[in-house]
Amino acid sequence: MSSHPTRRAAEVLVVLTAVVGLLTAVSVVDRTAEAAPDGGRTWVVDAVDDLYGARWVAADTGSSEVTIEAGDTVEWQFDQAVVDHDLTSQDSGSAWVPAVAEYRRPGGAPVRRTFTTPGTYDFLCSIHGTVMHGTVVVLAPDPGNTAPTGTATAQPGAGPAPLEVRFAATASDPDGDPLGYHWAFGTGAEADGAQASYTYDTPGTYTATVEVSDGRGGTTVHRVPITVTSGRVPDVTAVATPAAGGPLTVAYATEVSTTGTFTPYADGTATYPRLAGTAGLVRARGRTTAYLDATGLAPGGAHLVHVHEQACASAHGGAHFRFDETRAFGAENEIWLPFTADAAGRSGRIEVAPPLRAGAKAVSIVIHDPDNPARRIGCVDLVPDTADLSYAWDFGDGTTATGSDPDHAYAAAGSYLATVTVSRAGRPQAAASSTVRVVVGATTEAVPQTGIAGGPAGVVRARRATFRLTGGETFSCRVDGAGWRACTTPLRLAGLRDGRHRLEARAAAAGRTDPTPAVRRWSVDTTAPTVRLVDGRAPVLRFAVRDRLSGVRRADVVLRVDGRVVRATSAGGPHSLTLRRALGPGPHAVVVAATDAVGNRRAVRWRLR
């Protein structure tokens, strides 16, 4: 099963072709495929997902590297995949002409490439780039040539932006051939020569690569990591839970906010030049809130969006960020913000809050192309970075602690002002601080604990909602980020628009107010799925079914031909159908009826000749 959340922004793509009275599924011809010349060998590289993780495995070597001869073909297969992958070429060694960016679901069509020019060709699955790198080494046709050897260095290898780095490569050739040096700095910038310098302006982790060539097809490639940090400190907020009571043990937290602005990049500079918007990440104790609001997109486009672990200028954002790098990639271990653009090409505010605190590697958010998710079209760098922050707490009672989220028990009643100071390691002059007041009472009287009972959750069709508030004598509420207002229980809401909603409520009793609001999230969906004709030219009928909020299952798409339900089997991927029975001569009336997860239904008719 695919790991991507197509259930939330579902698209069912059905391809029908009439050939000699039979409708069959059409397979997409891969644009990168090339027939191997006579005598050339085909080498198979599999995308493998198993207990050992995600990786490329060459059938002949058992590793992610395969060595071939000029004229041979490499075929990347996805039969052993369990989650979605892409095949993306990297010019960190020899340049791929043309470049490759192909997205595949498990069991998808293979990607083939015939290599005619000697060199070292790097590739990866950009989704899982941390662990899914591979290399194709194409040997020169000259059997008597020996490749050069060498080393590469970078000084300094780390520091705050802007960081000027001096690169040097030393190499020798056993055959005495003159050598050429080509540097790629990991940002798209390049230079020639054994020595080079480059200034990194954006914080992030980069890989600089030098390829040394002897001019006869022999090459050697060396990589040098570069880490660029920020001079600023992010905005921080001190949080105490609970903030009042007695006796009192407080769970403190430092909320750290990083933000940025979307720009079109990579393939998006040509296809989505007006892409814009904002995004951010708020790290908190036991929670990370990620949000975005993008514009300049195509109406109705279903976009995959993920938090990534490299800056936008470094390998186009690199791989997806993972909370736990010892665990596999997947929705529960990453941060996903998928959306479907509205009729004006806007995402609206998209927000998710997985129950884990993100580490320092969560540095960018990438929007993917809706038609080919292997292509990346928009990116935002989340700044300042959090890689080398230190946290110092003063609890206001003469005790201190370090770390972002400490606990502290107060022994005496009183009012205390706790302060957290966040600074860069080794740079105390760059710091930010925040305070929070804690009131410790002399009694054990509890602070109100707000609860929200009843009412909708998940996705519903109703534009009205009724909730029961518990835990206090009086309540204050706010809906969808509006201002706080007094409210009563039961709380009744009406006129809710389609989209995501958020209710926050705080209980108060005996002069105390719950400092931590209770939250309920749900979505309203009263709109039927859209059924769009993609290609109506005979003998092909191709249509797409989409639903922005609820999703559409394959079983809830019904195909009728001439008034009868036509039985079909899945074939050619999870979004294709093949008819089990042949049709006679036309014309035929074709009806597609789609029902989303909450019961909204739409039927569209075509006539097939």
N, C-alpha and C positions, 0 to 999 in steps of 0.2 A: 504494500500500500504506500502511496506517495506520502511523504512527510509534510508537504505543503498544504496550507489551509484552504484548499479550493472549496471546501464545504461552506466557508463563510462568504466567499465571493465567487459563487459557483459558475462554471461555464461548461456546458455540455456541447461538444462539437460533433455533429453527425454528418457523415459523408456518404452519399448514395450515388451510385453510378449504374445506368442502364446499359447493359452490353448483351446483345442477342436475347433480349427479353428478360435478363436477370439483373437484379440490383445487387451490387457487391460493394464492399468497402474499398475506398481509394487510399493507397499508401502514399505518403509524401516522399518525393524523391529528394534525397539529401544533396544540398548544393555543393558540399565539399567532396562528394564521392568522385573518384577517378578510377577508371579501369587500369589495373596493373599491366604494364607492357609485357609482351611475350617474354617468358623466362624470368620475370620478376616474381618474387615471393611475397605472400601475404602473411603478416605477423599480427596476432590477436592480442589486444590488451583489454582486460575486463575491468569494469567498475564493480567492486565487490563490497558488500555490506554483510558483516557477520559479527560474531562475538568479539572479534579483534578490532572492530571499528570499520571505518570507510577507507578504502585505498584502491589504487590502481595495481593490477597484477598482470604482468606479461605472461602469456601461456608458456613461452619457451624458457623464461628466466626465473619466474616466480617472484620477481621484483618489479619496481615501477620503471625500470630502465630497460630499453631494448636497443640493441645494436644491429643495424641493417646495412645493406649496400644501396647505393644510388640506383633508383629504378624499382625498389621494393615498395610495397604498400603496407601501411599499418591500418588495422581495423579495430576501432574501439567499440566494444559491445556492452550491453546493459542488461543481459539476461540474469546476471547474478546480483543485480541491484535490488534493494528493498525500499530505498527512498529516492527522491528525485536527485538528479545530477546534471551538471553541464560539462562540456568539454570546451575549454578556453585556451587558446594559444598564448604564449608569453614570448616576448622578444628579448628576454634576459640573456639568451644565448644568440643563436642565429635567428634572423627575422623570418617569420612566416608570411608568405605572399601567395594567396591572400590570407588574411587572418581567419581564425576559426572561433566561432562562438555559437555552440549548438546546445540546446536544452533537451533533456530526455527524461521521461518517466520510466519506472522499472519496466523492462521488456521492450523498450522503445527501439526504433530502427538504429542499426549501427552507423557510425561515422567512419568514412574511409578517406585516406589521404595517401597519394603516391608521392614519394620524395625523390627528386631528381638532382638536388644540389647538396653536396656534402656539408656537414655542419652539426651543431648540437642544438636540438630543438626542444625547448621546455614547454610543458603543458600542465594544466591543472584543472580540477573541478573548483571553480571560484567559490562555490557554496561552502565547500569543505577544504579550502586551500591549505589550511594549517597541516593537514595530514594527507591530502591527495595531490601531491606533486608527482610529475613523471617526466621522463626525458627520452627522446628518440635521438640516438647517435647515428648519423648517416656517414658511412665510411667513404673515403675518396676512392675513385676507380683505380688509382695508382697503388698497386699492392706493395711497392717498395718504399712508400712514404711513411715516415714515423711522425706522429703528432708532437708538438712542442709540450714542454712542462713548465710550470712556474708557480708563483705565489702572488698575492695581492694584499695591500695594507691600506688602512684609512686612519688619518689623524686629524682631529680627535674622532673617536667613534661614537661619542654621545655628548650632549650639552644642550643648553637652552637655545631657542630660536631667536634671531637668525643664526644658524650654525654653518660656518665655513669649514669644509672638510677638504683635506688634501689627500689625493689618492695616488698610489704608486703600484706598478706591476713590474715584476722581474721574471723573465722567462728565457728559456734556451731551447734550441732545436737540435736534435741528434744529427739531422742531415745538413746542418749549417745553413738552412734556408733563412732569408730575411723575414722578420716577423712584423705583423701589424697588430695594433692594439685598439679595441673599441670598447668604450665605457657606456653603460646605461645606469643612470643614477636612481632608478626606481620611481621617478616622477614623470617620465616621458622625455626628459632631457638626456642628451647624449654628447659624447666627446671622443676624439681620437687621440692616440699617443700613449706612451708608457706612463706618463704622469698627467694628472688632471686635477682640477679643483672645482668644487660646486658648493653653492650656498643653499641650505634648506631653510625655507621661510616658515613652513607650517609644522607644528608639533606632530609627531607620529613615529612609527617604526618603518624604516625603509630597508631595502636590500639593493646595494649597488653591485653591478656585475661587470666584469671585464672578460671579453673574448679575445684570445690571442690566436692568430691565424698565421700559417706558414705560406699562404698563397697557393698551396697545392691540395687543399681540402683537409689538411690536418689542423685541428683546433683544440684548444683547452679553455675551459670556462671556470672562473673563480668568483665567489660571492663574498661580500663584506656587509655585515649588518650595521645600520646606523640608527641611533635613537635620538630623537629631537624632542625636548621638553619645552614647556611654556614658562614664561617668566611670571605670569599672573597667577593668582589663586582664585578658584571658583567662588561664587556666592555660597554662603553656608548659613544654615539656620539650626539653632539648638532646640531640641524637642525633649520634653520630660513626660513620661507616662508611668504612673499618674502624676499630676502636678500638685495635688493636695491630698491630705489624709493624715492619719497618725495611728500608730507609728508607721513609718513610710520607707519602703525600698523603691527607688526610682530606676526605671530603665531609661537611660539617656540615649539620645541618638543625634548624629550630625547629618542633617540633610544637605547634600551637595548638589548644586545645580550647574549643568553645562548646557549650552545652547548654541545655535548656529542658524545659518540661512542656506536654503537649498539653491543650488545652481545646476544648470544642465552640464553634464560631463560625459566622457566616453562617447557611446553611440548617441546619447541624447543631445549633443551639441548640434547635430544635423536634424534629428527627428522631432525633438521637443525644445526648440531654442527659447521658448517663453516660459519654460518650467521655473517656478519660483516658490517661495514659501518659507516657513520656519519650522524648527523642530527642537526638541530638548530631551534631557534625561535628568531625572531627580533620583539620586541614590539615597535611600533611607534605611533604617533598621528593619530588616526582614521584608523589604519591598523596594522595587525599582519602578518608577513611573516614567514611561516613554510616551511622547506625544508628537504629532506633526499636523501641519495644515498646509497643503500644497495646492498650487494652481498651475494653469498653463498646460493641462493635459488634454487628451482626446476624450470626448464624451463617452461614457460607458466602458472605458478601459478598466479591466481588472488587473491591478498591480500587486505583485509580491513586494514586500518591504521588510528589511531586516536591519538590525543593529550589527555593525561590522567591527573588526578588531584592528583595522589600519586606517590611516588618514585617506581622504579621497584621492590625493595625489600619489599614494603609494599602492601600486597594484590595484588601482580602482577600488580601494577599500578592503582588499584582501578577503579573507574568509569571514563567515558568520561568527559573531561573538558567542562564546559558550560560558555559562556560569561555572560549570565544572569541566575542566579540560580532560579529566580522566573518563568522562562519559561521552557517549556518542552524540553526534549532531541530531537535533530534532526539536520540535516545538516546545517540549517541556524543559529543554536545556538552553534555549535561545530566546531572543526577543523579536517577535514578529508583529508587524503592524499592517496587514493587508487591507486594501480598500478598493472600491470601485468608484471611479470618478462620476460625478453627476453630469447633468446635461450641459453645464457650463465648464466642464473640465476641471472641477474642484474636488478635493478629497473631503472637505469639511474637517473638523477636528477629530483626529483619530487618537485614542488613548488606550494604553494597556498598562497593567500593573502586576507583573508576575511577583510572587512572594519570595523573592531572593534579592540580596543586595549585589548589584553588578560590580565587578572588579574594574581595575584601571584600563583594561583592554577594550572596553566598550567606548569607542572614540568616534564613530561615524554612523550615519543612517543612509542606506542606499535604496533607491526606487528602481525596480526592474521594468523592462519593456513588457507591455501586456501581451504582445504577440509572440515574443521570443524571450522568455525570462533569463536566458543566458546573457542577454545584453543589458547593460546598466545605463540608465538614462539620467538619473539625478542623484546628487549626493550632498550631504551636509556634514561638515566637521564640527563635532561637539567640543567646544572650548570653554574655558581652559581645560587642559588635560588634568587627570588626577593621579598620574603615575608615581609621583614622589612626594605625596602629601604626608605630613605628620600632624597628629592631633594631641593637644594638651588641654586637659579639663581642670578647672578649679571649681569645686562644688560649693564654695561659699561657707564651709564650716571648718576650714583649715586643712582639708584633705584634697588631694589631687589624683589624677589618673591620666593614662594615655590611651590612645585608640579611638576609633570613630564612635563606638557604641558601648560605653561602659555601664555597669550597674553600680548604684551606691545606696547604702542604708544610712538614714539620718537617725542619730541617737536621741536628739533633744528636739522639743517643739520649738517652732520659730519660723521666720520667713527668710529664705535663702535665695541668693542670686547666683546661679551656676553659669559659668562662662566656658566656652570652648574656643580655643585659638588654633587656627589651621595655618600652617606655613609650609614652604617648600623645604625639603631636607637640605640642610647646609646653607639655606638662604633665609634666615629669620626676618630679614627686612621685608620680604614679600609675605604678608600674612593677612588673614581676615578673621574676625571674631564675631560671636553671637552669644546673647545671654537669654536665660529663661528663669522665671521666678517659680520657686517651689515653696508651698506653705505646708508645714508639718504641724498638725494639731496635736492636742494633748489626749484626745480620745480616739477610739477605734471606729468612730462613725464613718461609714463608707461613702466614697464619692459616687454619685449616680452613675450607673452603667446603662447606656442607651441601647435599646433593641428595636429592630424593625421587623414586624411580623406581618404575614399575609401579603397581598399584593403580587404583582407580576415579577418574574425573574426570567432571564434568558430573552427570547424573542417571542412577542405576542402580537395579536392583531388589534387588540382593544386600544382605543384612544383615551380611555378612562382608566384610572387606577385608584385603589383604596388600600391604605396601609394602616396598621395598628402600631402605635408607638408605645414602648414600655420603658420602665426604669426611672421615672421621675414624676414630679407633680405638675410641672409645666415643660413646654418644649419650644425649641426654635428650629427652623428648617430652612433649607435652600435647595432649589432645583436647578440642575444644569449650570452650576457656577454662579447663579444670580446672588443677590444680597440675602443675608440672613433675616428671617422674619419670624415673629411669634406664630405658632401653629398649635393645633389641637389634635387629639386622637378620638375617633379615626380621622386620618388625613385623606382627603379626597382630591384627586387631580383630574382635570378634564381638558379636552382640546389638545392632546399631545400629538405632536407632529411625527411623521415617519423619521426614524433615526434612533441614535443611542441617547439614553437618558440616565441621569444620576441624581439620586435623592440623598441628602445628608441631613441628619437629625441629631440634636443635642438635648439631653434631659437635664433638668435642674430640680433640686430638692434641698430644703433646709439651708438655703443660701449658697449651695454649691452647684457648680455646673460641670457636667462631664467634659473634660478637656479634649477627649477623642471622639469625634462624631461617629455615629453608626452610618454605614453607607450601603445603599442598594443600587445596583446597576441593572438596567434592562433596555430592550430595544422594541420599538413599535414598527411593525411592517404591515401596511394595508395595501401594498402595491403588488400586483401580480407579476410573475416573471416576464421578461421580455423574450420574444422568440423572433430572431432576426435572420432574414435571408442573407447568406453570405455570397452564394453563387447560384443563380437560377438558370444558367445556360445549360440546355440539354446537351448531352445526356446526364449532366451532373446536377444534383440538388444538394446544397450544403447549407446548413443553418446552425445558429448558435443559440443556446438557451442560457440566460443569465438572471441571477437574482442578487441584488446588492446586499441584503441583510440576512435573509433566512437560509439561502442555499437551496439547491435542487438536487435531489438524488437521482441516479440513473433510473431507479425503479419507478420514479414519479414522472417520467417523461413517456407519454403514450403515443405511439405512431399508428395511424390508421391509413389504410389504402383502400379507396372505394368503399368506405364505411365499415370495414372490418379491421379489428386490431391485428397488426402484423407482428408475429413473433420474430424476435431477433436475438442474436448472441453477440456478446462483446468480442471485438476483434480489432487488431491494429492499434491497441492502446486503450486506456480506460474511457476515452471519450469518442469511441467509434462503434457503430452497429452494423452487423451484416444480416440481411434478411435470410430466413431459412427456406423460403419458397420463392420460386421464380414467378415473375409476372408475365402475363400475356401482352399482346400488343396494346398500346395506349389508345386514347389518353387515359390517365388515372388521376383521381382526386386524392391528394395527400394532405392529411391533417396531423399537426403536431400539437399535443396538449401537454402543458407543463404545470405542475402543482408544487408550490414551495413548501417548506417545512411547517408553516403555520396555516396552510390551507388556501392561500391565494392561488387562483387558477387562471390560465390564459390558453386559448386555442387559436392557432393560425392555420390558414388553408392555402394550398397552392395547387396548381394543375400541372401535371407532368405529362409531356407528350413523347 
